[in-house]
Amino acid sequence: MISGWKKKYSDILKEFKYNEKRDIESAIILDSILKKSKINEKISSLIKDKSVFVIGSGPSLSTAIPKLKKLKKSVKIAADSSVKPLVENGIIPDIVITDLDGDEKTLEKISKKSIFVIHAHGDNIEKLEFSKKFKKAIGTTQSNPFNKIQNFGGFTDGDRGVFLASNFGAKKIILFGMDFGKRIGKFSNTKKSEREIKLMKLSKGESLLEWLATRTKSELFTTSKPIKGFKKIPYKHVDITIT
């Protein structure tokens, strides 16, 4: 677990009024579902010393997809809300970061192809059974890691993907569709009633990435909205950046 995470998690519990006991309960259930595996070794071989893309479902994802289609050999980590439009465009993520609230048909479609990093929290206990669909999966929690459940840091699917890439030693991490602003991307499927909490989550995710930028060894870049600690680059410079 990344140094300093316990304080960050404590802040999240207070700010969003989450119940740590429910988070732990969810993690225990997920741990009972997952089988022991060597998926961490596969993730490490994909990420260590590589240039890695982390893809979110922000407004800029639409313009990012044509570029991503051309970069077929690059390692792609996708937040689950971005998976449907990616798959519809022939882009299969190497790793999917999910708390199981994405499009189930799409997730099931790639269930034997991608590695799934499944996050357990107090609000997704009833969805955890769906984890059995995935051939290659590991579990994560925001609370203390144990047994088969790990904690790499992060809060939303998107920023958890960045924490994961950093944890496994990515040389460079480049963000696509990660727009931490006041606009919510059409692919996020956010209801009007959930807009306020969604914006709060995005703000928290951005602040955590700014914090990670002060301690990671990975070089950080974004093709989306500028983030403190990340170098902003245009799509045309991605090819140069990943070499």
ABEGO torsion letter per residue (X at the ends): XBBGAAAAAAAAAAAAGBBAAAAAAAAAAAAAABBBBAAAAAAAAAABGBBBBBBBABAAAAAAAAAAAABAABBBBBBAAAAAAAAAAGBBBABBBBAGABBAAAAAAAAAABBBBBBBBAAAAAAAAAAAABABBBBBBABBBBEABBBAEEABAAAAAAAAAAAAGBABBBBBGBBBBABBBAAAGBBAAAAAAAAAAAAAAAAAAAAAAAABABBBBBABBBBBGBBBBBAAAAAAAAX
